[in-house]
Amino acid sequence: MTLQLATLFEAVAAALPDRPALVCGDRRSTYAGLDRRADAQAARLRASGIEPGEHVGIHMLNGVEYVEALLACLKARAVPVNINYRYTDRELHHLYGDAGLAALFVDADFAPAAARVAADCPALRLAIVVGAAEETPWPGHTTAAAYADAPDGAAVPRDDRSADDRVMIYTGGTTGLPKGVVWRHEDFYMAALRGGNHFGEPHRTVESLVAAAVAGDPITYLVTAPLMHGAATYNLLTSLLTGSFTVLMRRFEPLETLRLIDREKALIVMVVGDAIARPLADAIRAHGAAYDLSSFAVLGSGGAILSRSVQAEFAELIPGLHVNNGFGASESGVDGTITVGADGLMRLAPNPRVTVVDAAMTPIPPGSDETGYIARSGHVPLGYHNDPEKTARTFPVIDGARWALLGDMARVEADGTVIVLGRGSGCINTGGEKVFPEEVEQALKSHPAVMDALVAGVPDERFGERVAAVVEARPGTGPSADELCAHLRDHLAGYKIPALITFTGAVMRSPSGKADYRWAKRVLTGQEGSSHA
């Protein structure tokens, strides 16, 4: 049997049909029920003329239907495309058109926006609407159908699947338009899902994966982030392929998170950086005594690094809690775990698949002071959809091997530990000195009055650029710029301290918690309003 994601899931579901698989709101599903309903949607895709390799959008909030739609695409050998439900019409127009969607699963609340965009997407032949499908007028080339009308018990072909089938993760990144990262199923399984085993050697056969799922104790994962974010999808599929139980939140809400930990006995809570973790810590501090949180043993972050100050808060609030600060990207999968030291530096443990290279793709020797780029070899994506130039830069082929060249800059300590400095595209050059925003953000968020912060460079006649910060204060506090700068002098060299600090009611991030540096630059250069102090 091939390492194709639907085939892997079906094998686990067949071995554990009555085991609970998923809950979201008042809907619960066993593995058998989830498999059966995903089959129905997969059969509908094929019956509607959606061919293997065609692209199918998923424009939905978290829910059981989202998971069924994702599995249906994998079963039908269609390519699932995650769609950010917070996008404007302009951004949706780019994504729908760039992906060349042939079909779409969409929540009724988002159907009007989807229908407006569909008018300029002639390839979009089918829209499957969760909710009131008849209320939205679609263009003539798009047939709308109600999600609930899929015939139960329908069969879908299973003998033509391949490990070369495709998965696509659209990543908004932090500075540009979304890009579709194209993966083979087998590479995605090995790199993003760690071969179904985050604690040891990957399972290289279906039989090994199923045996481990049957023999292991099921883990309860609570996913607070939207599934349209890559890290949340990694967690979902990892849970399903290990025979575990996934608790989904339709939207993140701190008190509801505590209630779900109590009710479902969640062991692992998945967040995306401080944007989700800090409000959760505040909720535990204020209301934790009213809930049974004794099952909560692991806080896992993907897609954004937890600050040292937030980790310290959780260590105080939940003694013995293990924090897993995952490091990875849509372009590389899961690359390891970050630790943030007392010196504020982010360290990534040695990994034979992760290397720091210079501009000529030559590995930088351990102990060198040279700064380079993090690169991953082995199971990596095929490239960016519709963008051969960026593909050639990000996924170079050297001596017959494909690499993923990430945007993160780093250096290597003598023992092979990688010091992650930050995104090269965001590096601030101030008078010849290089400043990485992530280091300054870590230091700002160590101040007890800071809820969140983003750092970017703004133009300066004398130095070319100067360091600037947008800061969201904790409720009930009112730190001044001078107070924050005084705090930073104990943590940073003088040239790294922001010359400008702008206070805002809320730092703008994506629904998944990723930084929006374009927004930060607009605020800092006066192109977007904000409250100042």
N, C-alpha and C positions, 0 to 999 in steps of 0.2 A: 504494500500500500504506500502511496506517495505522500510526501510531506506537503500536502495541500491543506489549507486551514480548515475548510469545510469538512474534509475527510477526517481530519484529526478530531474536530468537535463531534462529528457523528459517531466516531468510535468510542469516545468517552461517554456520550449520551446513551449509546446502546448498552454500555457496561453498567451505567448508573442511572437507569431510567427514572426511578422514583426519588432520587436525591434532589432536594431543593437547589435550584440554580440561581434564581433571581427574584428580587422584590423591588418594586418602585411604587410608592404610594400604597394604594389598596390592591395592587395587582401582584400576584405571586405566580411563579412558574417552576415546575420541575424540569429536569433535563429533557425528558421525553416530550413534555408539552411544548417547550421552547423549540425543540427540533422539529416537531410536527408543524407548528405554525410558521416557522421559517421555510419549511418545504412548500407550504401553500403559496407564500409570496414568491419564492423562487420559481415555482411552476407558472405562476402568473406572468412573471417577467419573460420567461421563454415563450409562453403562449401568445404574448403580445408582440413577439418578434424581436425581443432584445437578445442580441447574439453575444456569445462569449467574447470578452475583450472590450465590449462597449461600456461606456461610463454611466454610472447611476448615482445621482446626488442623494444625500441624506440631509435634509434641511429641517431638523427637528430638535426639540428639547430632549433631555434624557427621559427614557421611559422604556418599558418592555418592548414597545413597537420599534424603537430605535435599534435595539439589539436584534430583534427578529429581522428587520430590514437589512442590517449589516450582514447577518448570517445568510439571508436570502441571496444577496449579491455574490457572496463567496460560493454558495451552493450552485448558483446558475452560471458561474464563471464570469459574471460581470465584474467590473472594477468599481468598488465603492468609493465615493468621493465625499469627504466630510465638508460641510458647509457651515460657516460661522453665522449663527442666527442674528448676531448683532450688526452684521454688515449693512451698509446703506445700499440703495439701489445701484449706485455707481460701482461699488465694490462687488455686489452680486453680479452685475452685468459682466464685469471682468472675469469673475470666477466661473460662472455658467458658460460663458463663451470660450474661455481658455480651455476648460475641461471638455467642451464639446459634449455636454450631457445628452444622452439618448432617453433617459428616464429619470424620474425623481420621486422620492418619498418625502412628503412635506406635511408638517402640522398645519391644521386649518388656520391657525392664527398667522402663519407666515405665507399662506397661499396667495393672498393679494399681491404681496411684493414679488413672489415667485412668478405669478402670472404676468405681471408687468414686464419682468425681465424676459420671460419665455417668448414674448412677441418678437424679440430680436435673436432668438435661438432656434432656427428652423430644424435643427436635429432633434430637439426635445419632443418626442412623440407621445410620451406617457407620463402623467402626473398621478401618483397614488396618494390620496389625501387622507390623513388621519383626522377624522372629525367630519364636519359638514361639507362634503365635497361639492354639493350642488350650488353653494352660495357664491362661488368665485367664477367669473367669466374667464375662460382660457382662450388663447388664440386658436384659430382653426386647425393648425397642424398638430396641436397637443390634445390628446384624449385624456380626460380626467376620470378617475375611478375612485371609489371609496375603499379605503384600506380593509375595512371589515368584510367586504364582499368577496374576498379571495376564497375559493372553494377548499374546504378542509379535506385532507387526505389525498391531495393531488401529488403525483410523483414527479421528480425531476431527474434527468439523466445523471448518472454518477460514474460512468465508465470512460468519460473523455477528459477527466481532470488531469492536471499536471502541476508539478512543483514550479513550473514556469508561469502559471497563472499570475495575474497582477493584482496588487493592492496599491492604492494611491493615497498619500496623506498630504493634504494641502496645508502648508504652513504659512501663517501670516508674517512670521518673523517679527522683528522689532523696528524695521526701517523701511520696508518696501511693500509692494503688492504681493498678494499670496502666490506661492509657487507650488506646483504639484510634484511631490517626490514619489517616483515610481519604483516599487519593490517587486521582486519575485516572491511568491508565497514562502518558499523555503528559506530565502535570505531573511525575510521579515520574521519568520518563526525563530530562526537561530539568533538574530541580532536584537530584535525588539522584544521578543518574548523569552529569550535566553533558552530556547529549546525546551520550554515547559518546565524548567528547573532553575530557580534563582539561587539555589543553595548548593549547587554542585555541577557535575557534568551534564551537558544537554542530552535530552532523549532523542536519539537519532533514528528511531523507528516508531511506528504507530504502536506496536506491541509494548515497547518499553514505556511510552507515555501512558497508555491505558493501565498497565500494571501498577505504575506509581500512583495514578489517580485512585484506583481501587484500594490499594494498600494504605494510602495516606489518610490522615485525619483531615477532613475538610476545614478550610480556613474561611472565616467571614471577612470579606473586604467591604469597606464602606467607601464608595467613590463619591467625593463631594464635587468634583470638577465636571464640566460638560464633556460628553463623549466626542464632541466634534474636535476636541483637543487630543493630539496624539498620545500624550502620556496617560490620559484617562482610558483611551482605547487599549493601550498596552496592558493596563491593569485589568480591564474587563476580560480581554482574551486570555491573559495569563490565568485568571481565576477560572474561566470556563474550561480551559484545557487541563487544569489540575483537579477538576472535580470539586471545586470550592463553591462558595455561596457569595453572590454579589448583591450588595445593598446599594441601589442608586438613589441619588437625590435629584429630583426634577430640576430644582435650582438650589444652590447653596444657601443655607440659612443657619447661623450658628446654633441657636437653641434647638432647632430641629435635628441638627447633628448630634447633640447630646441625647435627645430622645431616642434616636435611632441606635446609638451605641448601647443605650440601656435596653431597648426592646429586642434588638437583633443580636446582642452580645458580640459586637464587632471587635475583631482582634487587630486588624490593620485599617487605619484611616488614611486614605490617600488625599493629599492636598496639592496645590500648586503654589509653592513659595509662601512668603509672608502675607500676601494679599488674602489668602484664605486662612492661613495658620494663626495670624495675629488676632483677628476677630474671634476665632475659635478659642484661643487662649483666654481672651477677655471674658467669653461666655462661661468657660470653666471656672474662672476665678469668681465670677459673680453668682453663678447658678449651679456649679458642679455638685454641690452637696445634695441637691434635690434629685440627682440621678445616680444610678449604679454604673460607674465607669470602670469597674474592676476588670472587664474583659479587654480593655484598650491597652495593648502592649506595644504596638508599633505605629509610629507616625512616619508615613512615607511621602516624600515630595518629589514630583517630577515636573520638568518644564521650567522650573525656577528654583534657585537655591535659597534654602532657609537661612536667615541671618543667625549669627551666633547668639544675639540677644533673644530671639524667639526660641531658639533651642534651650537656652537657659531657663526661660519662663516655663516651658513644658517640663523640664527636669524638676523644677520646683513644684509644679502643680500635680504631676503624675510621676511619683518616684518610681524609678526603675524602667521608665518608658524608653524604648529603643527608637532612635531617630535615624531614618535612612534618607540621606540627602542625595537622591539619584541624579546622575549626570548623564546627559544624552541629548539627542536631537532627532527631529524628523528625518534628517539626512544620515543618521548613523545608528539609531536604535538606543539601546541602553549600554553605556560605556563604562559604568562603574559608580562608585559612591564618593561623594565629596565630604571632606571634613574641613571645618572652618576653625583655624587655630586662634590662640589668644592674640597672635600678631595680626589677625584679620585676613591672613592668606588662605586661599582655598586650595586644598591638596587632594589630588586624585591618586589612589593607590596604583602601583604598577600593574599593567595589563598587557599581555603579549600582543594583543590586537590594536593597542592604542600607542601611537608614537608621536613625538614632537619633531617636526621637520622644518628645514629652512625653505627659502623661496625656490630652491632647486630640487626640492623633495628629498634632500639628504637628511637622514636622522641626526639630530643634535645630540652629542655625547653627554651622558650624565655628568653633572657637576659643572657644566659649562654655564657661563653667565649669559649666553646668547638666548635671545627670545625667538620663538618660532611659532608654528601653527600646529594645532592638534589634528592628527590624521588617524583614520581607522582603516584597517585592511580586513580581508576575509569576506564575511557576508555583509555586503553593503548594497545600497540601491543601484538601479540601472541608470538613473539620472533624473533630470527635471523634465516634466512633460512640456512639450512645445518650446523648449529652449536649449538648443544644442550648444550655444556659446557658454551659458552658465554651467551646463552639464560638463563640458570639457574642462572648465576651471575647477569645479567642485568635486568632480568624480574622474580624475585623470586615470588613465590606464598606463601603468609602468611595468615593462617587462612581462606583459600579458596579464598582470594583476590589476584589478580595479581598486582604487582607494577613495575614501570619502574625506575630503579636505575641509574640515570645519572652520568656521570663522573665528573660533576661540584661539587667542594667543596664550602662550605658555612657555615655561622653561622647565628644565629637568634637574632635580637634585641628585646628589651623588648616589643615593640608593635606588634611583629610578622613579621616585615619587614625582608626579607632575604637578607643578604649581600653575594653577589656572588663573590667568590674569584678567581675562575678559574678552569681549568681542572686539576684534580688530577694527571693524567698521565704526564702532562707537568710541574708539580711543581718541582722547583729546590731546592735541599738540599745542601746548601753551609755552611759548618762548623756547621751543626745542625740547622741553620736558614732556614725557608721555604720561598721561593720567588715564587710568581705566575707570570708567564710571562705577563698576561693581564694587571696587575697593572703597570709594567714597560713600556709596550707598550703605555698605555694611557698617561703616563708622557712624554715619548719621543715625541709622536705625538702632544703634546701641544706646542712644540717648533716650531716657525713659519717657520723654514727652513726644517722641516721634512715632507716628503710626506707620507712615510709608514715605518713601522718597525716591525720586529719579534724578539722575545727574547727567548733564549733557554739556557740550561745548557751545559757546556763543561767540560771535565775531568780536575781535578786539584789535584796534589799530596798532597797538604797540606789540602785543604778543601773538597776534594771529588768531588765537582763541583764548578764552578764559573759562575756567570751570564754573558751572552754575548748577543750581539745584532747585527742584520743585519739591516742597515738603508739605505733607499732610500731618497736622498735629493730632495727638490723641484727644478725644473729647474731654472738655473740662480743663485743658491745659492751654497755655499761651506762650510758648517759647519765643524768644526774639532771635533774630539772625546773629546778633553778637553773642548770645548765650550758646548757640549751636557751634559757632566758629571757635569759641573758647574750649568747648568740649572736644572739637576735632583736633585741636593742637596737641592733645595728649595721644592722638592715634595716628596722625598723618604728618608728612612733611609739609612745610608751609605752602609750596606751590600747588599742592593738591586740595587745599582748603578753598571752598567756593568763594569767588569774588561777588557772587550774586546769589541770594536765597529768596525765592518767591514762595509764599505760603498759599495753599489752595484748600478748598473744602474737601476735595477728594482727588487723589492721584488717579489718573486715567490708566486703566489696564484693560486687557482683553477679558472676555468672560472666563478664560482659563487662568488668568493671573499673570500673563506675560506683560512685560513692560511695553508701553507705547512711547517710544522716544521721539517719534515725529510730533506727537502732542506736546511732549515736554519742551521741545525746541520752540514750538509755536508760542507756548506760554512764556517762555523765558525771553523771547524776542519781541513780545508784545503783540503777536498776531492772533492770540486767543486770550479772552478775558480770564482773570483769576483774582481772588482777593489777595492783596499784598500786605506784608508787615515788615 
